[in-house]
Amino acid sequence: MGSVSKLCGLSPAVCPQLDCHHRLENNAWVQLTLRGKETMHKVLCLTVLLFSLLVLPRAQAGDPATWVNANMESLVKLYIHFHENPELSFQEEKTSQRFAEELEKIGCQVTQNFGGYGVVGIMENGAGPVVMLRADLDGLPVTERTGRPYASQIQVEGESGGMVGVMHACGHDIHMTNLLGTAQYLAAHKDQWQGTLMLIGQPAEERGSGAVAMIDAGLFEKFKKPDVCLAIHCAAGIPSGKIALRGGFMMANVDSVDVTFYGRGGHGAYPHTTVDPIVEAAKFVLDVQTMVSREIKPTEPAVITVGSIHAGTKHNIIPDDCHLQLTVRSYADDVRVKLLEGIKRKARAAALSVGAKEPLIKVSEGTPSLANDEDLVARLNPVFKKALADKDVLVADQVMGGEDFSQFGRQGGMPTLLFWVGAVNQDRLSRYGKMGLPIPSLHSAEFYPDTEPVLTTGITAMASAVLDLMPRQ
């Protein structure tokens, strides 16, 4: 018996692609002999070839990774636009406009200026679950030093006066492109899913207030309430091509605390005639650190950092007041409450110890901790491993950074999942290590993602998750 490639006359380079490079006696679906069957066999194999050329590419195009690679040029162009044109929190007018335009192009019903410069895009595709995807829109007051040809040149007036650079130093440009790419894929493959997609462009994430603003504007009342919410975040220390996630706590409660101590100013040579607010502050700075070591259970993560202290104008003048700025981090809600109450208690005690009036204490920009839904992580872990590879799906470390994506799940009462997408290729990570240099972190002026592998991984993972959560019935 001869092989099919010999019978049909197709070149060996073509026929093996049709899975025809086998012996006829093992062929279960056609039994041909060498006598008088050459013509029939040629027709059969050419038919299979035509099928492979016309049908198989369509099936492959239905795979998210294949689609991303085929559309990479336009995705990178969109990413560069966002990177070159960052806007600060509460100022995302042009960013939200472009984000909305991209959603309108694929047929979404779009609502703009929702809760500030928020954008809501709705893509309906029959009866089924409601899945929300969220990306954040805002940049940071950081002057870019990446040396990239598309580095941001944007400068704006800062809150304290003077011009400041603006940069997407936290990867929000990737987050937006990832969501829009996922939405484009799903719009082109409606035969593979059903339900309603809610696509969110959220403002002011860096200020911890954009999610709440959209919720307070009626996000879950004026639109369908999601059954599940998903988001990504770039990770500077994870190699591109990989993602990382975990169930339970992944990111921290974040609170900003301002403390102003009051005294009675005077000459530095006559301190007995004054009440020194700097001494009050010094007592407080030392005492407040004992909260984590002596008042919080050792197995509960907690951080209190005094990031700023300002007082006085001259060497020999005791000022009237002293202002401190703190950041406070935790996971558990009861730990968060205990830390904030303890800070107030210790600040008042420091003032009382020197006979000063009660300090002014202000807590602001609070963001609750982010805990991924355990069942959702268990469901999507195998989906991610199938879409990528087992080795490319990591268990995420817990971090003390914050993310107001947590507000959607807490206030909406639905399961949520945020997963890290590796942002820097392994070669670049290795070079930093060999040179003994730290990897530029998120919020660094030198941070930049390796765009193409990051988009390939992020969109593949996100689209695969949606397809699993919104199966075609």
N, C-alpha and C positions, 0 to 999 in steps of 0.2 A: 504494500500500500504506500502511496506517496503522500507527502504532506500537502496541505491546502495551498501553501504558497507556490508549490510546484504546479498544482493543478490549475489554479486560477490565473497564473501568469503575473500576479502582482509582485512587486519587488519585496524582498525580505524586510526592507525598512518600513514598508507600509503594512504588510499583512500581519506581523506580530502585534501591531497596535490594535488590530481588530480581534485579538485573541483567537486568531485562526491558526497559529503556529503549533498545531498539535496533530496527532495521527487520526486518520479517519475512523479507525476501528474504535477509538475512544469517544467519538462524537455521538452524543445521545440524540441530537435533534435533527441530524441528517445522515443518511446512509447512502453513500455514493460509491460507485466502483470506478475504476480507471477507464473501463470500456464505455465509450459512447456518452460519457457524462461530462466531458470537459466544458462544453458550452453552458450546460445548466449550472455547473459549479461556478463558472465565471460570472454568470448573471447573479447568482446567490451572493457571492463574495462582494461584487460591486454594489449590490443592494445594501449589504451591511456597511460597506465603506461610506455610501451616501448617507445612511442613517447616522453613522458616527460623525460625519462632517456637519450635518444639519441639526441633529438633535442633541448629541452629547455636549457640544459647546454651550447650548442653552442650559443644560443641567449644571454644568460647571459654573456658569455665570450666576446660578442661584446660590452658590456658596459665598458667604460673606467675604472670606479672605481673597477669593478670586476676583470678586467685584471690586474690592478696595484697590487691588493692584491695577485693575483695568482703569480705574478712575483716579489714580493717585495724582496725576498732574493737576487736575482741577481742585482736588482736596488740598494739595500743598499751596496752590495759588490762594485759596480761601484762607488757609492758616496764615500765610505771609501778610495778607491784608489785615487780619486781626492783630498780628504781632506789630505791624508798622503803625497801627492807629489805636493805641490803648487809651482808655479814659478812666479817670479815677472814680471811686465809689460816689454814687448819687449824681454822676455826670455822664452816664453811659448812653447819651442820646443817639449818637451816630452808630455806635456799636449795636444797640438794640434795633435800630432801623435796618441795618444790614442783616442782622440775625432774622428779623421778621421777613425781609424780602426773600431770603433763602427758603424759609418755610412756605411762603406763598407760592414760590416757583413749583413746589412739589404738590400743591393742591391743598395745603392745610388751611383751615379757618383760623385766622390770626387776630389776636387782640393785643394791642400795644399799650404802653404806658400804664401797665397794671401794677399797682403798688410801687410807684416810681417809674423807672424805665424798664419794668418787667415785661416780658413777652410770653404769651400763651398761644401755642399752636395746637390745634386739634385735628387729628387725622382719624376719621371713622372708617371702619372696614367691617361692617356687619355686627351682629350680636357677639358679645364676648367680654372678657375682662378689660379693665381700664388699667393701663400701665403708664406711669409717669417717668419720663427721663428728664434730668435736670442738668444744665450747665450754668456756670457763673460767668458774668460779663465783665467785671471790673478789673482794672490794673492797679498797680502800686506806685507810690511816689518814690521811685528808684530810677536813677540815671543809668541806662544800660551800658555795660562794658564787655559785651560778649565778642565784639569784633565781627559779628555776622554781617553780611552784605545788606540784610534787611533789618538791621538793628533799629529800634525805635529812636527817633529824633524829637519826639514830642516833649514839649515843656509847657508847664502851666504855672499859674501863680499858686503858691502853697498857702496853707491855712494861716501860717504865721508871717505871711508876706514873703516876697522874693520868689524867684522862679525855681521850680523843681522839675526834674525829669520824670517821665512816666513810662512804665515798662510792665509787660506781662511777665513778671518775675515768679509767678506762682503757677504758671501753666494754664491759665484760663483760656488762652487762645487755642490751646490743644483741646480743652474741654468743649469749647464751642464747636470747633471743627469736628470733633468726635461725634457729638450729638447730631449735628447737621448731616454728616456722612452716614450715620446710622439711619436717620430719617429718610435720606435719599434712597438708601438700599431698600428699606421697608416699603417705601412708596412704589418702587419698581418691582416688588415681589409680593404684591398683595394676595397672590394665590397661595402663599405659604403661611399666612396668619390671619386671625380675625379678632375683632374687638376694637377698642378705642385707644389711640396713643395720645397722651398729653405731653407736649414738648415744651419745656420751660427754659426760658432765658432769664436767670435771676440776677438782679442788680445787687450791689453793696454787700457781697459776701465778706470782703476784707474788713468791713466794719461790723459784721455780725448782725446785721439788721434787715437785709434784703428779703430773706425767707419770711420773716415775721410780717414785713410790710405787705407781701403778696398774700399771705394767709389772712391778715386783717382786712385786706381789700375784698375778701370773699372768694378766694381761689377754690375752696372746696364746696362752696355754695352755688356760685355762678357757673361752675363747670362740673362735670361728673367727678365724683370723688374717686381717686385711684384705689385700686386693690393692692398695688405694690409700687414702690418708688425706687429708681436706680440712679446712680451717679458714679462718675469716675473721678480720680485725682491723680495727677502726675506725682511720681516719686523719684527724687534725684538719686537716691542710693540703690535703686533696684535696676538691674540691667534691662534695656529695651528688649522687647520680645516676651517679657514675663509680666504677669499680674500677681497681686497678693491680696488676700482677704482673710477675714476671720469672723466668726460669730461672736456676739457679745461686744463689750467695750472695745473700741478701736481708737477713738479720739476723745479728748478731754472736755470737761466743763471749762469755760474760759470766762473770767471776770476781770474787769479793769477797776481798780480802786484808787481814788484820789483822796489824800489826807492832807489837810492844812492845819498846822500847829500855830497857835497864836501866843505871843509873848508881850513884852514891853521893851521896846528898843532903847538903846542908849550907847554910851561910850564904852568901848572894849576894855578900857583901863579901869572902869568902875562897874564891874559886873554885878556888884551887890545892889546897885540901884535899878537893875533890870530884871526881866524874866526872859531867859534865853530860849527861843523856840528851836534853835539848832540842837541844844542839849536835849530838849524834849524828843526831837526827831531821832537823835542818836540812841537814846534809851529805847525808843520804839523799834528801830531797825534791828537792834540786837535781840530784843525780847520777842519780837514777832517770829523770828526764826525757830524759836523753841516750840512753836505750835506743831510743826511737822514732826519734830523729833520726840516731843513729849506729850502731845495731846491727841495725835492721830494714830490709829492702829498701824503698826509697822507694815502690815500687808496691804494697806490701802494707799495707792499713789496720791501724792499731794505735792504741790510746789507753791512757794510764795517768793516772788522775786521783786525787790525794790529796784526799779529800772531807772528812776530819775529822782533827784533831790535838788531843789533850788532854794536859795535864801541869800540875802545880803547883797551889799554893793561894794564894800571896802574892808580892808584888813581890820580896822579898829572900830568898826561899827557893829553893834549887836542889832539885828533886824527885828522888825515887829512880827514877822511870820516866816514860816518855812513850809514849802509845798513838796509833797512826795507823790510819786506815781508807782503803783504796784500792778503786777499781773499775778493772778491766782488761778491755779490749775488743779483739777481733781477729776475723778470718774463718778463716784457715787453721789447721789443727790444729798444724802445726809452729811457726807464729808464736806460738800460744797457749803452747806448752811453753817456747819461748825466753823469752817475757816473764816467765812465772812463775819460771823458773830464774834469770833475771837479777835479778828483784826480790830473791830470797833472797840472791843473791851480793852485791848492792850493800848490802843491809841488814847483812850480816855484815861487809862491808868497812868500813862507817861505824862499827860498834861496835869493830872491831879498831883503827881509826885513833885512838881515844881511850883504848884500853886497857880497854874495857868487856867484860863477859861477852856471850856470844852472844845475840842478840835472839830473842824468841819470834815465830814466823811461822806464821800459820794461813790456809789457803785454804779458802773455803766458798762455798756457794750457786752453784756453777758450772753454767752452762748452755751446751751446745755451739751453735755457729752453725747457722743455719737456711738450708739450700740447697734450693730448689724443684727438683723433677725436671724436667730440660730437655724430655724427651719428653712428659711430662704437660702442661707449659705449652704446648707446640706443639700438642697435641691439643685442649686446652680453649680456647685463645685464640679460634679461630673460633666456637666454641660461645657464648662470652661475647658476642662481637660480634654474633652473630645474635640472641641473647636481649635485648641492650641496644641498642647501636649502635656502629659503628666508633669514633666520636669519644669514646665513653664507656668505652673499654677502653684504659688507659694503660700505659706501661712504668714500672714502679716504680723509684724510686731505692733504692740500697743505703743502709741505716742501721746505726748502731752500737748500736741497742737490741737487746734479747734476747727470746727466746720459747722456752719449754721444749716447745712443740709439736715442735721438732726431735728430741726424744728418741724419739718414736714411730717415725719413719723410721729413725733411726740404730740403734736397738735392735731394731726389728722387721724391718728390711731391706726395706721396701716403699717405693714412690714416694710422696712427699707434696707437697702444695701448700697454701700459705697465701697468700691475696690480701687486699690492702687494700680496704676499702669507704669511700668518701668520706663524711665525717660532718657537714660544715658546708655549708649552702647558699651559693651563689655571692654572693648579696646580702649575707649576713653577712660573708663573707670580704672583699668589697669595702669594706664599712663599716670594718672594722679597718684596711684599707690607707689609706683616706681620712683616718682619724683618726691615722694614724701609730702604731698600736698593734700589738703582736705578737698573733698568733692564739693563744688559750689552747691549750696543748699537752695531750696526754695526760698524766695525773697532775696536772694543774692543778685547783685548786679551782673554777675558772670554766669548765672544759670541759663542754659538753653537746652531744649529737648532735641533729640535726634528724630526729626519730624516723621520721616516715612515709616520706620519700624514702629514708632509709637502709635501712629494712626492705624497702621495695619492691625496691630495687636488690640488696641482699644475698640475699634469699630467691629472687628471680628468677634471679640468677647461680648460686647454690648448687644450686637444684632443677634448673636446666638442665644443670649439670655432671653431676649424678647420673643424669639421664635418658640422657645420652650414654654414661656409663660403665656403665650397667646396662640395655642395650637389651632390649626384648621380643623373644624369639626366636620 
